[in-house]
Amino acid sequence: MKRVYNFSAGPSILPLPVLEEAQKELTNYHDSGMSVMELSHRSGAFTEIITQAEALLRDLMQIPENYKVLFLQGGASQQFAMVPMNLFGENGKADYVNTGSWSKKAIKEAKKYGEVNVIASSEEDNYTFIPTLNKELFSSDADYVHITTNNTIEGTSIREFPDTGDIPLVADMSSNILSEPVDVSKFGIIYAGAQKNIAPAGLTLVIIREDLIGHASDMVPTMLDYKTHSETGSLHNTPPTFAIYIAKLVFEWLKNLGGLEAMKEINESKANLLYNYIEQSDFYASPVQKDSRSIMNIPFVIPNHDVDAEFVKEAKKEGLETLKGHRSVGGMRASIYNAMPLEGVEALVDFMKRFEEKHK
Ligand SMILES: *Cc1c(COP(=O)(O)O)cnc(C)c1O
């Protein structure tokens, strides 16, 4: 069977060359006579994998020396708890920006550990835009400020990061990490579940400024203390070895492509193709304000026609999969992460044209 174009929001499409490489060495990795899945996490071969993965990521994202890269588990959802557990100090206060369902979950979790101020929110408008984030909004005594750079479900993204002065900026970048260059030095912590733009599920990436490590109270479980993982090179216990190996292959793929500048250009042309088509059509519409649109997750609706289910079904027949919108937004959603080729978006737009002709 030929491969489909998978528009799933996560777990999501991986680059075909990466899957092929993994397939090629699946049963015998580099003459070890075993699969990466079977290698000890303390073996030389795995040490090389995790070391290279980190080096490649540092290079791609230009991560400064005073930041640690951690390969953890528990998903972005576990970071919703780890961040407050590790960063709440004397004040026990943090500022959160509420831009979507995932932000809301992060807020709910942080409230278990301290005082949370939601300093900006677009919840009352169904999260259809990103609120303006002026410096004046932030509390001077906050331990950190939390943002979600890309709202996977709603299809919005923060185009300009706020200046939080001395207060560490913490970002959930699960659904747009590595989609374009970012200035890591603006952040205290960047975290991301791997299953959108990095690797299979099971791996969570954390990039953390060194001075933010080591402040967890004694009550914090060993596994939830950033210090545990930074002191052991993410090898305190068994890490998700196979996911780290795939992440390494994805980083190599990105490097060969020309890095994050090149990736950004490709991502923008894919997104523009879809947005421009939606814009000129009076059949489809975007539920998201223009200045807040994500280039990774693109929801669209078909107003005044009850044809969403048919759209999804017909598209699937053509190998365009997982286009059903999230239940909170309705309509359709195309997630066009790094690994989605331009041809996939072209095929989608071509299908949308024919579907429009048939139904308008
Ligand atoms: C998918 C996602 C999450 C949840 O990730 P898990 O790894 O499943 O915990 C959190 N935040 C954002 C922005 C996401 O896209």
The ligand as a Gaussian input file, in Angstrom:
#p B3LYP/6-31G(d) Opt

LIG

0 1
 C       -0.034000      17.760000      22.321000
 C        0.192000      18.925000      23.213000
 C        0.300000      18.788000      24.601000
 C        0.147000      17.457000      25.293000
 O        1.215000      16.660000      25.032000
 P        1.404000      15.226000      25.722000
 O        2.777000      14.871000      25.269000
 O        0.332000      14.341000      25.163000
 O        1.279000      15.406000      27.182000
 C        0.564000      19.909000      25.338000
 N        0.693000      21.116000      24.769000
 C        0.590000      21.287000      23.439000
 C        0.762000      22.651000      22.864000
 C        0.328000      20.200000      22.621000
 O        0.233000      20.370000      21.287000

